[in-house]
Amino acid sequence: MGSKLSGKDLIKLGFPKNNTINIALGQIHRYRKKEKKSTILKEAGQVLLNPEKYKNHGTWGKLAEGLIAPVEVRMHELINQRAPFSIFGENEIDEQAKQQLYNALKLPVTVQGALMPDAHSGYGLPIGGVLATDNAVIPYGVGVDIGCRMSLSVFDIPAGYIQGKKERLQGVLKDHTKFGMKETHDKKMDHEIFSRPEFVEIPLVKKLLDKAYKQLGTSGGGNHFVEFGIAEIKREIPGCKLPPGEYLALLSHSGSRGLGASIAKHYTYLATKQCPLPKNVQHLAWLDMDTHDGQEYWAAMNLAGDYAKACHDNIHLRLSRALGKRIAVTIENHHNFAWKEKVNGKECIVHRKGATPASEGQLGIIPGSMTAPGYIVIGRGNADSLNSASHGAGRLFSRSRCKSMFTRNEMKKALKENDVTLIGASVDEAPMAYKDINTVMRLQEELVEVLGSFRPRIVRMDK
């Protein structure tokens, strides 16, 4: 069996006595350990003879890279000078989040950074952190929930429909949404995303295909939600034919589920091995975009982002079908992702971890809490924010603090006062856990323009 293969076997084939042995054994153990030893050795021998041929191969690409141009593994130290940065709403942001940004600004690959007014501390980059880097992608700069996003669908139905059909809307949410690790839809749907070559060419992703298929159209736990509410269109929205007014709307917040989490975990591990950093910033380890792993993560990350969109599309399709209503317009955006964008004329990797893309003319949706309005916005293209804005109100208190500070009765009182019906959720998602969305919006008036709002009325979250 492949698991019994040793470094001595590879040396006998002619492999150099260097790190390529470790790379080969690592790839074999990770992806081919159940196969016959003879089969693996035969393939490894072919890679040794012609590494150029295997440069982009899922299993052997990293080994080929090691044979052609080995990646240098060395300790990276932070530099003394911070890269340029801007902080929006500084007085609303905790010191730990600011310090996390300051650390990220000292990475030798950093070009520019920014912090949004909803920011709070996280792992690696703070939530609400934006970081532009030179030819390097930081898996934890994207986050664990790759492609976590907002999606707002507006129906050409007057807002008064909610009051008259409240029980029906509650039933639709209960029957046609699934949350958390275990719930999946009884009736699965196919999607073109599952025909993507990444599900064949990237060994890790290939193993995740079945899980991705089962979880399509489901939402995560924590602060993820699906909710009916009232969208108020105040100004003309590009691509929207609805006139100003109030309409029934559906808002969802979730990401790439188990697919994205597994990708994040795997490539973060690889980054920490290839890019050792001081302990206090080890979550900021990056992958060089010129390496096999850097390119593979980029492909996997983009797949996860597209899968997250597919999940939202499926959620909105299921609910619109259950209602028997057609969606008039959908406004959506990622907020845990990385993009190739120009920064001061140079192509960089721009990470937005809990931040909304807000280039000039770009639409987005920034939610508040289950009792506070969210806002339909259009970006102003502010270069100081790296064309970004907040991804929500931002947490005021951690989940653990909420559990000790608030009671279920206090939460129910806040919901009743705001005429909101809640299905699921625990006190760590209480409305009081979040910052004042109106303060956050005021602090980013130079980043986005408000075109409308969304007021939650029936909210569904994980149990």
C-alpha positions as CSV (number, residue, x, y, z in Angstrom):
1,M,0.0,0.0,0.0
2,G,1.1,3.6,-0.6
3,S,1.1,4.3,3.1
4,K,4.1,2.0,3.5
5,L,6.2,3.9,0.9
6,S,9.3,5.5,2.4
7,G,11.9,8.1,1.5
8,K,14.4,5.3,0.8
9,D,12.1,4.1,-2.0
10,L,12.2,7.5,-3.6
11,I,15.9,7.9,-3.2
12,K,16.3,4.5,-5.0
13,L,14.3,6.0,-7.9
14,G,16.9,8.8,-8.1
15,F,15.2,11.6,-6.1
16,P,17.7,14.2,-4.7
17,K,18.2,14.0,-0.9
18,N,16.5,17.2,-0.1
19,N,13.0,18.6,0.7
20,T,11.5,17.1,-2.5
21,I,11.4,13.8,-0.6
22,N,9.3,15.4,2.2
23,I,7.0,17.0,-0.5
24,A,6.5,13.7,-2.3
25,L,5.7,11.8,0.9
26,G,3.3,14.5,2.0
27,Q,1.4,14.5,-1.2
28,I,1.3,10.7,-1.4
29,H,0.0,10.5,2.2
30,R,-2.5,13.2,1.7
31,Y,-4.0,12.0,-1.6
32,R,-2.8,8.6,-2.6
33,K,-2.2,6.5,0.5
34,K,-4.8,3.9,-0.4
35,E,-3.2,3.0,-3.7
36,K,-0.6,0.3,-4.5
37,K,3.0,1.2,-3.8
38,S,4.1,0.0,-7.2
39,T,1.6,2.3,-9.0
40,I,2.7,5.3,-6.9
41,L,6.4,4.7,-7.5
42,K,5.9,4.3,-11.2
43,E,4.1,7.7,-11.3
44,A,6.7,9.4,-9.1
45,G,9.4,8.1,-11.4
46,Q,7.7,9.8,-14.4
47,V,7.5,13.1,-12.5
48,L,11.2,12.8,-11.7
49,L,12.0,12.3,-15.4
50,N,9.8,15.0,-16.7
51,P,8.8,17.5,-14.0
52,E,7.7,20.2,-16.5
53,K,4.9,17.9,-17.7
54,Y,3.4,17.8,-14.2
55,K,3.7,21.5,-13.2
56,N,-0.1,22.0,-12.8
57,H,-1.0,18.4,-11.8
58,G,-3.3,18.1,-8.8
59,T,-1.2,15.5,-6.9
60,W,2.2,15.9,-8.4
61,G,2.3,19.6,-9.2
62,K,3.9,20.6,-5.9
63,L,6.5,17.9,-6.3
64,A,7.3,19.0,-9.9
65,E,7.7,22.6,-8.6
66,G,10.1,21.3,-5.9
67,L,12.2,19.5,-8.6
68,I,12.3,22.5,-10.9
69,A,12.5,25.5,-8.6
70,P,12.2,24.6,-4.9
71,V,10.2,27.0,-2.7
72,E,12.5,28.5,-0.1
73,V,11.1,28.0,3.4
74,R,12.5,30.6,5.8
75,M,11.4,32.6,8.8
76,H,9.8,35.9,7.8
77,E,10.1,38.8,10.3
78,L,7.8,41.8,10.5
79,I,9.3,45.0,9.1
80,N,9.5,48.2,11.3
81,Q,7.6,50.5,9.0
82,R,3.8,50.1,8.7
83,A,2.3,50.2,5.2
84,P,-0.1,53.1,4.5
85,F,-3.5,52.7,6.1
86,S,-6.8,54.3,7.0
87,I,-9.2,53.7,9.8
88,F,-12.9,54.7,9.5
89,G,-14.8,55.2,12.8
90,E,-11.7,54.8,14.9
91,N,-13.5,55.6,18.2
92,E,-16.0,52.7,17.6
93,I,-13.3,50.1,17.2
94,D,-11.6,48.1,19.9
95,E,-7.9,48.3,20.4
96,Q,-7.3,44.6,19.7
97,A,-8.7,45.0,16.2
98,K,-6.5,48.0,15.6
99,Q,-3.5,46.1,16.8
100,Q,-4.3,43.2,14.5
101,L,-4.3,45.6,11.6
102,Y,-1.1,47.3,12.7
103,N,0.6,43.8,12.7
104,A,-0.7,43.0,9.3
105,L,0.6,46.3,8.0
106,K,4.2,45.2,8.9
107,L,4.2,42.1,6.8
108,P,6.8,42.4,4.1
109,V,4.2,41.7,1.4
110,T,1.7,44.3,2.5
111,V,1.0,47.3,0.3
112,Q,-1.9,49.1,2.0
113,G,-4.6,48.5,4.6
114,A,-7.8,49.8,6.0
115,L,-10.3,49.2,8.8
116,M,-14.0,49.6,8.5
117,P,-16.2,51.1,11.2
118,D,-17.8,47.8,12.1
119,A,-14.4,46.2,12.8
120,H,-13.7,43.9,15.8
121,S,-10.9,41.5,16.6
122,G,-10.7,38.1,14.8
123,Y,-8.0,35.6,13.8
124,G,-5.2,36.9,11.6
125,L,-6.9,40.0,10.0
126,P,-9.6,41.6,12.2
127,I,-13.2,41.4,11.0
128,G,-13.7,44.5,9.0
129,G,-10.1,44.5,7.9
130,V,-9.0,45.1,4.3
131,L,-5.4,44.3,3.2
132,A,-3.7,44.7,-0.1
133,T,-0.6,42.5,-0.7
134,D,2.0,42.1,-3.4
135,N,1.6,38.7,-5.2
136,A,0.7,36.9,-1.9
137,V,-2.6,35.6,-0.7
138,I,-3.3,35.1,3.1
139,P,-5.9,32.3,3.7
140,Y,-6.8,33.8,7.1
141,G,-7.0,37.2,5.4
142,V,-10.0,35.7,3.5
143,G,-11.3,33.8,6.5
144,V,-12.7,30.4,7.3
145,D,-16.1,31.0,5.7
146,I,-14.8,31.7,2.2
147,G,-17.3,33.8,0.1
148,C,-19.6,34.5,3.0
149,R,-22.0,36.9,1.4
150,M,-25.3,38.9,1.5
151,S,-28.1,38.4,-1.0
152,L,-31.3,40.5,-1.1
153,S,-34.1,39.6,-3.4
154,V,-37.0,42.1,-3.8
155,F,-40.4,41.0,-5.0
156,D,-42.8,43.3,-6.9
157,I,-45.3,42.8,-4.1
158,P,-46.4,45.6,-1.7
159,A,-44.9,45.5,1.8
160,G,-48.4,45.1,3.3
161,Y,-48.3,41.5,2.1
162,I,-46.1,40.6,5.1
163,Q,-48.8,41.5,7.7
164,G,-51.5,39.7,5.9
165,K,-49.5,36.5,5.2
166,K,-47.3,36.4,8.3
167,E,-48.1,32.8,9.3
168,R,-47.6,31.6,5.8
169,L,-44.2,33.3,5.5
170,Q,-43.1,31.8,8.8
171,G,-44.2,28.3,7.6
172,V,-42.2,28.8,4.3
173,L,-39.1,29.7,6.2
174,K,-39.5,26.7,8.6
175,D,-40.2,24.3,5.8
176,H,-37.7,25.4,3.1
177,T,-34.6,26.6,4.9
178,K,-31.9,24.4,6.5
179,F,-29.2,25.5,9.0
180,G,-26.1,24.2,10.7
181,M,-23.9,21.1,10.4
182,K,-26.6,18.4,10.1
183,E,-29.6,19.8,8.3
184,T,-29.9,19.2,4.5
185,H,-32.8,19.4,2.1
186,D,-34.7,16.1,1.5
187,K,-35.0,17.0,-2.2
188,K,-31.5,17.8,-3.5
189,M,-31.0,20.0,-6.6
190,D,-28.3,19.9,-9.1
191,H,-26.3,23.0,-10.2
192,E,-23.8,23.8,-12.9
193,I,-21.2,24.5,-10.2
194,F,-20.7,20.8,-9.7
195,S,-19.4,20.5,-13.3
196,R,-16.5,22.8,-12.6
197,P,-13.0,21.3,-13.4
198,E,-11.8,22.2,-9.9
199,F,-13.9,19.3,-8.5
200,V,-11.8,17.0,-10.7
201,E,-8.4,18.6,-10.8
202,I,-7.8,19.6,-7.2
203,P,-7.6,16.4,-5.0
204,L,-8.8,18.1,-1.8
205,V,-11.7,19.7,-3.6
206,K,-12.6,16.4,-5.3
207,K,-13.1,14.8,-1.9
208,L,-15.5,17.6,-0.9
209,L,-17.8,17.2,-3.9
210,D,-20.4,15.0,-2.1
211,K,-20.6,17.3,1.0
212,A,-21.0,20.3,-1.3
213,Y,-23.8,18.6,-3.2
214,K,-25.6,17.7,0.0
215,Q,-25.2,21.2,1.6
216,L,-26.3,23.2,-1.5
217,G,-29.0,25.7,-0.5
218,T,-28.3,25.4,3.3
219,S,-27.1,28.1,5.7
220,G,-24.4,28.0,8.4
221,G,-24.9,28.5,12.1
222,G,-23.8,31.5,14.2
223,N,-24.9,34.8,12.7
224,H,-26.2,33.3,9.4
225,F,-29.8,33.9,8.6
226,V,-32.6,33.9,6.1
227,E,-35.3,36.5,6.7
228,F,-38.4,38.2,5.2
229,G,-38.7,41.9,5.5
230,I,-39.6,45.2,3.9
231,A,-37.3,46.7,1.3
232,E,-37.7,50.5,0.9
233,I,-36.4,51.8,-2.4
234,K,-35.7,55.4,-1.9
235,R,-33.6,56.2,-5.0
236,E,-33.1,54.6,-8.4
237,I,-31.1,51.4,-8.2
238,P,-29.1,50.5,-11.3
239,G,-30.6,47.4,-13.0
240,C,-33.8,47.6,-10.9
241,K,-37.1,48.5,-12.7
242,L,-39.1,48.9,-9.5
243,P,-40.1,52.5,-8.7
244,P,-39.4,54.0,-5.3
245,G,-41.6,52.4,-2.7
246,E,-41.9,49.6,-0.1
247,Y,-41.8,45.9,-1.2
248,L,-41.7,42.4,0.2
249,A,-38.0,41.2,0.3
250,L,-35.9,38.3,1.2
251,L,-32.4,38.6,2.7
252,S,-29.9,35.8,3.3
253,H,-26.5,35.7,4.9
254,S,-24.3,32.6,4.7
255,G,-21.1,31.3,3.0
256,S,-19.5,28.3,1.4
257,R,-20.4,25.8,4.2
258,G,-18.1,22.7,4.7
259,L,-16.5,23.2,1.3
260,G,-15.0,26.6,2.2
261,A,-14.1,25.6,5.7
262,S,-12.1,22.6,4.6
263,I,-10.3,24.7,1.9
264,A,-9.5,27.4,4.5
265,K,-8.1,24.8,7.0
266,H,-6.0,23.0,4.4
267,Y,-4.3,26.0,2.8
268,T,-3.8,27.8,6.1
269,Y,-1.9,24.8,7.3
270,L,0.2,24.9,4.1
271,A,0.8,28.6,4.4
272,T,2.1,28.3,8.0
273,K,4.5,25.5,6.9
274,Q,5.8,27.5,3.9
275,C,5.8,30.9,5.5
276,P,6.9,30.8,9.2
277,L,6.1,34.0,11.1
278,P,6.5,35.2,14.7
279,K,3.9,33.4,16.9
280,N,1.7,36.5,17.5
281,V,1.1,36.8,13.7
282,Q,1.3,33.2,12.6
283,H,-2.4,33.4,11.3
284,L,-1.2,35.9,8.7
285,A,1.0,33.3,6.9
286,W,0.7,33.7,3.1
287,L,1.0,31.7,-0.1
288,D,3.2,33.1,-2.9
289,M,1.0,33.4,-6.0
290,D,3.8,32.1,-8.1
291,T,3.8,28.7,-6.4
292,H,1.7,25.6,-7.0
293,D,-0.1,26.0,-3.6
294,G,-0.8,29.7,-4.2
295,Q,-2.4,29.0,-7.5
296,E,-4.3,26.0,-6.2
297,Y,-5.7,28.0,-3.3
298,W,-6.7,30.8,-5.6
299,A,-8.7,28.4,-7.8
300,A,-10.2,26.6,-4.8
301,M,-11.1,30.0,-3.1
302,N,-12.9,31.2,-6.3
303,L,-14.8,27.9,-6.5
304,A,-15.9,28.3,-2.9
305,G,-17.0,31.8,-3.6
306,D,-19.1,30.7,-6.6
307,Y,-20.5,27.9,-4.5
308,A,-21.6,30.3,-1.8
309,K,-23.4,32.3,-4.5
310,A,-25.0,29.1,-5.7
311,C,-26.2,28.3,-2.2
312,H,-27.9,31.7,-1.9
313,D,-29.4,31.4,-5.4
314,N,-30.8,28.0,-4.4
315,I,-32.2,29.4,-1.1
316,H,-34.0,32.2,-2.9
317,L,-35.2,29.9,-5.7
318,R,-36.7,27.5,-3.1
319,L,-38.5,30.2,-1.2
320,S,-39.8,32.1,-4.2
321,R,-41.2,28.8,-5.6
322,A,-42.8,28.1,-2.3
323,L,-44.5,31.5,-2.3
324,G,-45.4,31.2,-6.0
325,K,-43.8,34.6,-6.6
326,R,-41.2,35.9,-9.0
327,I,-38.2,37.9,-7.9
328,A,-37.9,41.3,-9.4
329,V,-34.3,42.1,-8.6
330,T,-31.4,40.7,-6.5
331,I,-28.6,42.7,-4.9
332,E,-25.7,40.7,-3.6
333,N,-22.0,40.8,-2.5
334,H,-19.2,38.8,-1.0
335,H,-17.5,40.0,2.2
336,N,-14.9,37.2,3.0
337,F,-12.8,37.0,-0.1
338,A,-9.8,38.2,-2.0
339,W,-9.7,39.9,-5.4
340,K,-7.0,40.9,-7.9
341,E,-7.3,44.7,-8.0
342,K,-5.2,47.7,-8.9
343,V,-3.8,49.7,-6.0
344,N,-2.0,52.9,-7.0
345,G,-1.7,51.4,-10.5
346,K,-0.2,48.1,-9.3
347,E,-2.1,44.8,-9.4
348,C,-2.4,43.5,-5.8
349,I,-4.3,40.9,-3.9
350,V,-7.0,42.7,-1.9
351,H,-8.4,40.7,1.0
352,R,-11.7,41.8,2.5
353,K,-12.4,39.9,5.7
354,G,-15.8,41.1,6.8
355,A,-15.8,44.0,4.4
356,T,-18.1,44.9,1.5
357,P,-16.6,45.7,-2.0
358,A,-17.5,49.4,-2.7
359,S,-15.8,50.4,-5.9
360,E,-17.5,53.2,-7.8
361,G,-21.0,52.2,-8.9
362,Q,-20.9,48.8,-7.2
363,L,-24.1,47.7,-5.4
364,G,-24.2,46.0,-2.0
365,I,-26.3,45.3,1.0
366,I,-25.1,46.1,4.5
367,P,-27.3,44.5,7.2
368,G,-27.9,45.8,10.8
369,S,-29.2,43.2,13.2
370,M,-32.4,41.2,13.5
371,T,-34.2,44.4,14.9
372,A,-32.2,47.1,13.0
373,P,-32.4,48.1,9.4
374,G,-29.9,47.1,6.7
375,Y,-29.0,49.4,3.8
376,I,-28.9,49.0,0.1
377,V,-25.8,50.9,-1.0
378,I,-23.7,51.9,-4.0
379,G,-20.0,52.3,-3.7
380,R,-18.2,55.7,-4.1
381,G,-14.8,54.1,-4.9
382,N,-12.8,55.5,-2.1
383,A,-9.1,54.6,-2.6
384,D,-8.3,55.2,1.1
385,S,-10.7,52.3,2.0
386,L,-9.3,50.2,-0.8
387,N,-12.8,50.5,-2.4
388,S,-14.4,48.9,0.7
389,A,-17.1,49.5,3.3
390,S,-18.4,47.7,6.4
391,H,-20.1,44.3,6.1
392,G,-22.7,45.0,8.8
393,A,-23.1,46.7,12.1
394,G,-20.3,44.7,13.7
395,R,-20.3,43.0,17.0
396,L,-20.2,45.1,20.2
397,F,-19.9,42.1,22.5
398,S,-18.4,38.6,22.0
399,R,-20.6,35.5,21.9
400,S,-19.4,34.4,25.3
401,R,-20.1,37.8,26.9
402,C,-23.6,37.9,25.4
403,K,-24.4,34.6,27.1
404,S,-23.5,36.1,30.5
405,M,-24.9,39.6,29.8
406,F,-28.3,39.0,28.2
407,T,-31.3,36.7,28.9
408,R,-33.7,35.1,26.6
409,N,-36.5,37.3,28.0
410,E,-34.6,40.5,27.3
411,M,-34.1,39.3,23.7
412,K,-37.8,38.5,23.3
413,K,-38.7,42.0,24.6
414,A,-36.4,43.7,22.0
415,L,-37.9,41.6,19.3
416,K,-41.5,42.4,20.3
417,E,-40.7,46.1,20.5
418,N,-39.5,46.0,16.9
419,D,-42.3,43.7,15.6
420,V,-39.9,41.0,14.6
421,T,-40.7,37.3,14.7
422,L,-37.7,35.0,15.4
423,I,-37.3,31.3,14.5
424,G,-34.2,29.8,16.1
425,A,-31.1,31.7,17.4
426,S,-29.6,31.9,20.8
427,V,-28.8,34.9,23.0
428,D,-25.3,35.3,21.5
429,E,-27.1,36.7,18.4
430,A,-29.3,39.1,20.5
431,P,-29.8,42.5,18.9
432,M,-28.0,44.1,21.8
433,A,-24.8,42.2,20.7
434,Y,-24.3,44.6,17.8
435,K,-23.2,48.2,17.2
436,D,-25.6,50.8,16.2
437,I,-25.9,50.4,12.4
438,N,-26.9,54.0,11.9
439,T,-23.7,55.2,13.6
440,V,-21.7,52.8,11.4
441,M,-23.4,54.1,8.3
442,R,-22.7,57.7,9.3
443,L,-19.0,56.9,9.7
444,Q,-18.8,55.6,6.2
445,E,-20.7,58.2,4.2
446,E,-17.5,58.9,2.2
447,L,-17.4,55.1,1.2
448,V,-21.0,54.4,0.1
449,E,-24.2,56.1,-0.8
450,V,-27.5,54.8,0.6
451,L,-30.2,53.9,-2.1
452,G,-32.6,52.1,0.1
453,S,-33.2,50.0,3.3
454,F,-34.3,46.6,4.5
455,R,-36.3,46.1,7.7
456,P,-36.4,42.5,9.1
457,R,-39.8,41.2,10.0
458,I,-39.5,37.3,10.2
459,V,-36.0,36.0,10.9
460,R,-34.9,32.4,10.7
461,M,-31.5,31.3,12.2
462,D,-29.9,28.1,13.5
463,K,-31.3,26.6,16.7
